[in-house]
């Protein structure tokens, strides 16, 4: 079996390859490419620290369960920090970590691309579906 990563002599840091089976960078790409992760990170990037209910309100369509799972996964990956305040009732807030902040640029670029090309993609889908009906 091929190694998942190699260590370069110059830096002694791992050289990850997401095209290799079992490489942890694949999991990371799955996480940051997930619809709800992108939206949570984007929302925290735009508006800063937020409470769970604020996030759920801003992310129309996300279930409580999915938002909870997404926040926990982002926290586990070091992209989001969860702060619990010992008040009555308990207050919990979420914010980006410094590592999470580094994703703002790449995610904004993806968002900008999707907004710029939505019309093109919708037209391509319509054309594809029309061909599928004619040949189907």
mmCIF file of the C-alpha atoms, coordinates in Angstrom:
data_MODEL
# 
_entry.id   MODEL 
# 
loop_
_atom_site.group_PDB 
_atom_site.id 
_atom_site.type_symbol 
_atom_site.label_atom_id 
_atom_site.label_alt_id 
_atom_site.label_comp_id 
_atom_site.label_asym_id 
_atom_site.label_entity_id 
_atom_site.label_seq_id 
_atom_site.pdbx_PDB_ins_code 
_atom_site.Cartn_x 
_atom_site.Cartn_y 
_atom_site.Cartn_z 
_atom_site.occupancy 
_atom_site.B_iso_or_equiv 
_atom_site.pdbx_formal_charge 
_atom_site.auth_seq_id 
_atom_site.auth_comp_id 
_atom_site.auth_asym_id 
_atom_site.auth_atom_id 
_atom_site.pdbx_PDB_model_num 
ATOM 1   C CA . UNK A 1 1   ? 0.000   0.000  0.000   1.00 0.00 ? 1   UNK A CA 1 
ATOM 2   C CA . UNK A 1 2   ? 1.301   3.459  -0.895  1.00 0.00 ? 2   UNK A CA 1 
ATOM 3   C CA . UNK A 1 3   ? 2.056   5.820  1.935   1.00 0.00 ? 3   UNK A CA 1 
ATOM 4   C CA . UNK A 1 4   ? -0.566  8.441  2.630   1.00 0.00 ? 4   UNK A CA 1 
ATOM 5   C CA . UNK A 1 5   ? 1.978   11.241 2.751   1.00 0.00 ? 5   UNK A CA 1 
ATOM 6   C CA . UNK A 1 6   ? 5.658   11.804 2.399   1.00 0.00 ? 6   UNK A CA 1 
ATOM 7   C CA . UNK A 1 7   ? 8.008   13.987 4.382   1.00 0.00 ? 7   UNK A CA 1 
ATOM 8   C CA . UNK A 1 8   ? 10.174  16.328 2.354   1.00 0.00 ? 8   UNK A CA 1 
ATOM 9   C CA . UNK A 1 9   ? 13.775  16.697 3.455   1.00 0.00 ? 9   UNK A CA 1 
ATOM 10  C CA . UNK A 1 10  ? 13.777  20.499 3.158   1.00 0.00 ? 10  UNK A CA 1 
ATOM 11  C CA . UNK A 1 11  ? 10.879  21.171 5.494   1.00 0.00 ? 11  UNK A CA 1 
ATOM 12  C CA . UNK A 1 12  ? 10.343  17.882 7.347   1.00 0.00 ? 12  UNK A CA 1 
ATOM 13  C CA . UNK A 1 13  ? 6.623   18.652 7.046   1.00 0.00 ? 13  UNK A CA 1 
ATOM 14  C CA . UNK A 1 14  ? 4.220   16.107 5.581   1.00 0.00 ? 14  UNK A CA 1 
ATOM 15  C CA . UNK A 1 15  ? 3.306   16.463 1.937   1.00 0.00 ? 15  UNK A CA 1 
ATOM 16  C CA . UNK A 1 16  ? -0.350  15.485 1.820   1.00 0.00 ? 16  UNK A CA 1 
ATOM 17  C CA . UNK A 1 17  ? -1.942  14.145 -1.370  1.00 0.00 ? 17  UNK A CA 1 
ATOM 18  C CA . UNK A 1 18  ? -5.755  14.209 -1.456  1.00 0.00 ? 18  UNK A CA 1 
ATOM 19  C CA . UNK A 1 19  ? -5.683  11.952 -4.517  1.00 0.00 ? 19  UNK A CA 1 
ATOM 20  C CA . UNK A 1 20  ? -4.284  9.095  -2.436  1.00 0.00 ? 20  UNK A CA 1 
ATOM 21  C CA . UNK A 1 21  ? -6.757  6.841  -0.685  1.00 0.00 ? 21  UNK A CA 1 
ATOM 22  C CA . UNK A 1 22  ? -6.805  7.351  3.063   1.00 0.00 ? 22  UNK A CA 1 
ATOM 23  C CA . UNK A 1 23  ? -5.128  10.744 3.029   1.00 0.00 ? 23  UNK A CA 1 
ATOM 24  C CA . UNK A 1 24  ? -6.498  12.940 5.858   1.00 0.00 ? 24  UNK A CA 1 
ATOM 25  C CA . UNK A 1 25  ? -6.613  15.907 3.497   1.00 0.00 ? 25  UNK A CA 1 
ATOM 26  C CA . UNK A 1 26  ? -9.570  14.190 1.768   1.00 0.00 ? 26  UNK A CA 1 
ATOM 27  C CA . UNK A 1 27  ? -11.557 14.397 4.986   1.00 0.00 ? 27  UNK A CA 1 
ATOM 28  C CA . UNK A 1 28  ? -10.653 18.048 5.288   1.00 0.00 ? 28  UNK A CA 1 
ATOM 29  C CA . UNK A 1 29  ? -11.786 18.748 1.717   1.00 0.00 ? 29  UNK A CA 1 
ATOM 30  C CA . UNK A 1 30  ? -15.044 16.936 2.464   1.00 0.00 ? 30  UNK A CA 1 
ATOM 31  C CA . UNK A 1 31  ? -15.537 19.113 5.543   1.00 0.00 ? 31  UNK A CA 1 
ATOM 32  C CA . UNK A 1 32  ? -14.794 22.481 3.982   1.00 0.00 ? 32  UNK A CA 1 
ATOM 33  C CA . UNK A 1 33  ? -16.637 21.553 0.784   1.00 0.00 ? 33  UNK A CA 1 
ATOM 34  C CA . UNK A 1 34  ? -19.819 20.540 2.595   1.00 0.00 ? 34  UNK A CA 1 
ATOM 35  C CA . UNK A 1 35  ? -22.765 22.866 1.943   1.00 0.00 ? 35  UNK A CA 1 
ATOM 36  C CA . UNK A 1 36  ? -23.548 23.544 5.587   1.00 0.00 ? 36  UNK A CA 1 
ATOM 37  C CA . UNK A 1 37  ? -19.902 23.961 6.556   1.00 0.00 ? 37  UNK A CA 1 
ATOM 38  C CA . UNK A 1 38  ? -19.413 26.548 3.823   1.00 0.00 ? 38  UNK A CA 1 
ATOM 39  C CA . UNK A 1 39  ? -22.513 28.431 4.935   1.00 0.00 ? 39  UNK A CA 1 
ATOM 40  C CA . UNK A 1 40  ? -21.656 28.291 8.666   1.00 0.00 ? 40  UNK A CA 1 
ATOM 41  C CA . UNK A 1 41  ? -18.089 29.452 8.046   1.00 0.00 ? 41  UNK A CA 1 
ATOM 42  C CA . UNK A 1 42  ? -19.347 32.175 5.734   1.00 0.00 ? 42  UNK A CA 1 
ATOM 43  C CA . UNK A 1 43  ? -21.931 33.376 8.225   1.00 0.00 ? 43  UNK A CA 1 
ATOM 44  C CA . UNK A 1 44  ? -19.432 33.479 11.084  1.00 0.00 ? 44  UNK A CA 1 
ATOM 45  C CA . UNK A 1 45  ? -16.995 35.265 8.786   1.00 0.00 ? 45  UNK A CA 1 
ATOM 46  C CA . UNK A 1 46  ? -19.546 37.886 7.767   1.00 0.00 ? 46  UNK A CA 1 
ATOM 47  C CA . UNK A 1 47  ? -21.172 38.532 11.124  1.00 0.00 ? 47  UNK A CA 1 
ATOM 48  C CA . UNK A 1 48  ? -18.636 37.341 13.666  1.00 0.00 ? 48  UNK A CA 1 
ATOM 49  C CA . UNK A 1 49  ? -19.509 35.552 16.874  1.00 0.00 ? 49  UNK A CA 1 
ATOM 50  C CA . UNK A 1 50  ? -23.034 34.125 16.842  1.00 0.00 ? 50  UNK A CA 1 
ATOM 51  C CA . UNK A 1 51  ? -25.322 32.092 18.993  1.00 0.00 ? 51  UNK A CA 1 
ATOM 52  C CA . UNK A 1 52  ? -26.840 28.838 17.764  1.00 0.00 ? 52  UNK A CA 1 
ATOM 53  C CA . UNK A 1 53  ? -30.290 30.355 17.266  1.00 0.00 ? 53  UNK A CA 1 
ATOM 54  C CA . UNK A 1 54  ? -28.823 33.244 15.264  1.00 0.00 ? 54  UNK A CA 1 
ATOM 55  C CA . UNK A 1 55  ? -27.006 30.837 12.979  1.00 0.00 ? 55  UNK A CA 1 
ATOM 56  C CA . UNK A 1 56  ? -30.086 28.675 12.511  1.00 0.00 ? 56  UNK A CA 1 
ATOM 57  C CA . UNK A 1 57  ? -32.153 31.731 11.616  1.00 0.00 ? 57  UNK A CA 1 
ATOM 58  C CA . UNK A 1 58  ? -29.565 32.998 9.113   1.00 0.00 ? 58  UNK A CA 1 
ATOM 59  C CA . UNK A 1 59  ? -29.096 29.586 7.474   1.00 0.00 ? 59  UNK A CA 1 
ATOM 60  C CA . UNK A 1 60  ? -32.583 28.986 6.116   1.00 0.00 ? 60  UNK A CA 1 
ATOM 61  C CA . UNK A 1 61  ? -33.298 25.304 5.700   1.00 0.00 ? 61  UNK A CA 1 
ATOM 62  C CA . UNK A 1 62  ? -30.745 23.874 8.116   1.00 0.00 ? 62  UNK A CA 1 
ATOM 63  C CA . UNK A 1 63  ? -32.175 21.538 10.724  1.00 0.00 ? 63  UNK A CA 1 
ATOM 64  C CA . UNK A 1 64  ? -31.168 21.811 14.360  1.00 0.00 ? 64  UNK A CA 1 
ATOM 65  C CA . UNK A 1 65  ? -29.540 18.376 14.136  1.00 0.00 ? 65  UNK A CA 1 
ATOM 66  C CA . UNK A 1 66  ? -27.532 19.240 11.002  1.00 0.00 ? 66  UNK A CA 1 
ATOM 67  C CA . UNK A 1 67  ? -26.380 22.567 12.426  1.00 0.00 ? 67  UNK A CA 1 
ATOM 68  C CA . UNK A 1 68  ? -25.289 20.853 15.649  1.00 0.00 ? 68  UNK A CA 1 
ATOM 69  C CA . UNK A 1 69  ? -23.373 18.178 13.707  1.00 0.00 ? 69  UNK A CA 1 
ATOM 70  C CA . UNK A 1 70  ? -21.747 20.777 11.461  1.00 0.00 ? 70  UNK A CA 1 
ATOM 71  C CA . UNK A 1 71  ? -20.672 22.998 14.358  1.00 0.00 ? 71  UNK A CA 1 
ATOM 72  C CA . UNK A 1 72  ? -19.231 20.032 16.268  1.00 0.00 ? 72  UNK A CA 1 
ATOM 73  C CA . UNK A 1 73  ? -17.274 18.868 13.218  1.00 0.00 ? 73  UNK A CA 1 
ATOM 74  C CA . UNK A 1 74  ? -15.937 22.372 12.555  1.00 0.00 ? 74  UNK A CA 1 
ATOM 75  C CA . UNK A 1 75  ? -14.963 22.676 16.213  1.00 0.00 ? 75  UNK A CA 1 
ATOM 76  C CA . UNK A 1 76  ? -13.204 19.299 16.091  1.00 0.00 ? 76  UNK A CA 1 
ATOM 77  C CA . UNK A 1 77  ? -11.247 20.420 13.028  1.00 0.00 ? 77  UNK A CA 1 
ATOM 78  C CA . UNK A 1 78  ? -10.152 23.600 14.806  1.00 0.00 ? 78  UNK A CA 1 
ATOM 79  C CA . UNK A 1 79  ? -12.084 25.953 12.521  1.00 0.00 ? 79  UNK A CA 1 
ATOM 80  C CA . UNK A 1 80  ? -14.733 27.087 15.014  1.00 0.00 ? 80  UNK A CA 1 
ATOM 81  C CA . UNK A 1 81  ? -14.536 27.694 18.739  1.00 0.00 ? 81  UNK A CA 1 
ATOM 82  C CA . UNK A 1 82  ? -17.501 27.134 21.042  1.00 0.00 ? 82  UNK A CA 1 
ATOM 83  C CA . UNK A 1 83  ? -17.622 29.343 24.125  1.00 0.00 ? 83  UNK A CA 1 
ATOM 84  C CA . UNK A 1 84  ? -19.970 28.487 26.986  1.00 0.00 ? 84  UNK A CA 1 
ATOM 85  C CA . UNK A 1 85  ? -20.822 31.215 29.477  1.00 0.00 ? 85  UNK A CA 1 
ATOM 86  C CA . UNK A 1 86  ? -21.916 29.964 32.926  1.00 0.00 ? 86  UNK A CA 1 
ATOM 87  C CA . UNK A 1 87  ? -25.076 32.031 33.113  1.00 0.00 ? 87  UNK A CA 1 
ATOM 88  C CA . UNK A 1 88  ? -28.693 31.173 33.695  1.00 0.00 ? 88  UNK A CA 1 
ATOM 89  C CA . UNK A 1 89  ? -29.738 30.271 31.125  1.00 0.00 ? 89  UNK A CA 1 
ATOM 90  C CA . UNK A 1 90  ? -26.395 29.098 29.740  1.00 0.00 ? 90  UNK A CA 1 
ATOM 91  C CA . UNK A 1 91  ? -25.190 31.174 26.799  1.00 0.00 ? 91  UNK A CA 1 
ATOM 92  C CA . UNK A 1 92  ? -23.200 29.464 24.032  1.00 0.00 ? 92  UNK A CA 1 
ATOM 93  C CA . UNK A 1 93  ? -21.468 31.342 21.228  1.00 0.00 ? 93  UNK A CA 1 
ATOM 94  C CA . UNK A 1 94  ? -19.573 30.225 18.155  1.00 0.00 ? 94  UNK A CA 1 
ATOM 95  C CA . UNK A 1 95  ? -16.814 32.063 16.345  1.00 0.00 ? 95  UNK A CA 1 
ATOM 96  C CA . UNK A 1 96  ? -14.071 31.390 13.845  1.00 0.00 ? 96  UNK A CA 1 
ATOM 97  C CA . UNK A 1 97  ? -10.655 30.406 15.136  1.00 0.00 ? 97  UNK A CA 1 
ATOM 98  C CA . UNK A 1 98  ? -7.581  31.976 13.545  1.00 0.00 ? 98  UNK A CA 1 
ATOM 99  C CA . UNK A 1 99  ? -7.375  28.844 11.373  1.00 0.00 ? 99  UNK A CA 1 
ATOM 100 C CA . UNK A 1 100 ? -11.037 29.263 10.394  1.00 0.00 ? 100 UNK A CA 1 
ATOM 101 C CA . UNK A 1 101 ? -10.399 32.885 9.438   1.00 0.00 ? 101 UNK A CA 1 
ATOM 102 C CA . UNK A 1 102 ? -7.849  31.686 6.861   1.00 0.00 ? 102 UNK A CA 1 
ATOM 103 C CA . UNK A 1 103 ? -10.715 30.055 4.945   1.00 0.00 ? 103 UNK A CA 1 
ATOM 104 C CA . UNK A 1 104 ? -12.599 33.322 4.450   1.00 0.00 ? 104 UNK A CA 1 
ATOM 105 C CA . UNK A 1 105 ? -10.758 34.228 1.231   1.00 0.00 ? 105 UNK A CA 1 
ATOM 106 C CA . UNK A 1 106 ? -11.045 30.850 -0.501  1.00 0.00 ? 106 UNK A CA 1 
ATOM 107 C CA . UNK A 1 107 ? -14.705 30.458 0.496   1.00 0.00 ? 107 UNK A CA 1 
ATOM 108 C CA . UNK A 1 108 ? -15.526 33.986 -0.647  1.00 0.00 ? 108 UNK A CA 1 
ATOM 109 C CA . UNK A 1 109 ? -13.902 33.197 -4.005  1.00 0.00 ? 109 UNK A CA 1 
ATOM 110 C CA . UNK A 1 110 ? -16.103 30.093 -4.351  1.00 0.00 ? 110 UNK A CA 1 
ATOM 111 C CA . UNK A 1 111 ? -19.190 32.054 -3.349  1.00 0.00 ? 111 UNK A CA 1 
ATOM 112 C CA . UNK A 1 112 ? -18.377 34.844 -5.801  1.00 0.00 ? 112 UNK A CA 1 
ATOM 113 C CA . UNK A 1 113 ? -17.813 32.287 -8.566  1.00 0.00 ? 113 UNK A CA 1 
ATOM 114 C CA . UNK A 1 114 ? -21.158 30.600 -7.857  1.00 0.00 ? 114 UNK A CA 1 
ATOM 115 C CA . UNK A 1 115 ? -22.997 33.929 -7.935  1.00 0.00 ? 115 UNK A CA 1 
ATOM 116 C CA . UNK A 1 116 ? -21.275 34.982 -11.156 1.00 0.00 ? 116 UNK A CA 1 
ATOM 117 C CA . UNK A 1 117 ? -21.988 31.690 -12.935 1.00 0.00 ? 117 UNK A CA 1 
ATOM 118 C CA . UNK A 1 118 ? -25.379 30.597 -11.597 1.00 0.00 ? 118 UNK A CA 1 
ATOM 119 C CA . UNK A 1 119 ? -27.145 31.715 -14.793 1.00 0.00 ? 119 UNK A CA 1 
ATOM 120 C CA . UNK A 1 120 ? -24.635 29.778 -16.919 1.00 0.00 ? 120 UNK A CA 1 
ATOM 121 C CA . UNK A 1 121 ? -25.028 26.623 -14.839 1.00 0.00 ? 121 UNK A CA 1 
ATOM 122 C CA . UNK A 1 122 ? -28.836 26.841 -14.878 1.00 0.00 ? 122 UNK A CA 1 
ATOM 123 C CA . UNK A 1 123 ? -28.761 27.212 -18.676 1.00 0.00 ? 123 UNK A CA 1 
ATOM 124 C CA . UNK A 1 124 ? -26.414 24.208 -18.993 1.00 0.00 ? 124 UNK A CA 1 
ATOM 125 C CA . UNK A 1 125 ? -28.728 22.116 -16.805 1.00 0.00 ? 125 UNK A CA 1 
ATOM 126 C CA . UNK A 1 126 ? -31.744 23.107 -18.860 1.00 0.00 ? 126 UNK A CA 1 
ATOM 127 C CA . UNK A 1 127 ? -29.930 22.207 -22.086 1.00 0.00 ? 127 UNK A CA 1 
ATOM 128 C CA . UNK A 1 128 ? -28.756 18.873 -20.658 1.00 0.00 ? 128 UNK A CA 1 
ATOM 129 C CA . UNK A 1 129 ? -32.242 17.978 -19.385 1.00 0.00 ? 129 UNK A CA 1 
ATOM 130 C CA . UNK A 1 130 ? -33.775 18.863 -22.768 1.00 0.00 ? 130 UNK A CA 1 
ATOM 131 C CA . UNK A 1 131 ? -31.258 16.583 -24.544 1.00 0.00 ? 131 UNK A CA 1 
ATOM 132 C CA . UNK A 1 132 ? -31.951 13.794 -22.049 1.00 0.00 ? 132 UNK A CA 1 
ATOM 133 C CA . UNK A 1 133 ? -35.684 14.005 -22.737 1.00 0.00 ? 133 UNK A CA 1 
ATOM 134 C CA . UNK A 1 134 ? -35.134 13.902 -26.538 1.00 0.00 ? 134 UNK A CA 1 
ATOM 135 C CA . UNK A 1 135 ? -32.788 10.918 -26.365 1.00 0.00 ? 135 UNK A CA 1 
ATOM 136 C CA . UNK A 1 136 ? -34.297 9.226  -23.377 1.00 0.00 ? 136 UNK A CA 1 
# 
